Amino acid sequence: MTFEEALVALVPRAAALAEVRVHGCDEGEFLTEVGDREEYLGEDVLGWLGY
């Protein structure tokens, strides 16, 4: 998957939270700032992680 494809990908909640943990970040902070959803746009997850 290219970076551009990752930006528009739908990411399930569990996968998004796993990626947050892999980066050493706080799940609660992610959920507070991005929202608690069943799916996220890759753009939201990557953006929050600083990409």
N, C-alpha and C positions, 0 to 999 in steps of 0.2 A: 504494500500500500504506500502510495506517495504521500507526502505531507499535505498536498492539496486534497487528496482523497480522504485523508484522516480528518481534515477540517469539516467536511460535510457528512462524515459517517455518523450514524446513530449508535450511541454507546449505552449499553444497559447499565443500570445503577450499580450493580455489583462490580462490573468491569471498571467503571469510572472511579469507584472508591478504592479498588485495588491499585489503580494507577496512582491515585493520590498517596496511598500508603507507600508504594514503591519509591516515590519521590521524597519520602520522609515528612510529608505534610499531614496536617490534622484533618481528619474526616469531618469533624463537627464544624470546623471553620469553612470547609468547602461547602457543606450543606447549607450553612447559614448564608454564605455569600452568593452561591449559585442557585440554591433552592433544592428541595428534596423532591426529586422526580423519579419516574420509572426509567426514563431514557434522557440522555443528554446529547446535544450536538458535540461532535469532536471539537469544534471551535471553542465551545464553552469550557470544556475540560482542559484543552491545551492552553487556552488563553489564561485560565486561572493558574495553571502551572508555570506560566511565564514564557510560553513559546510564542 
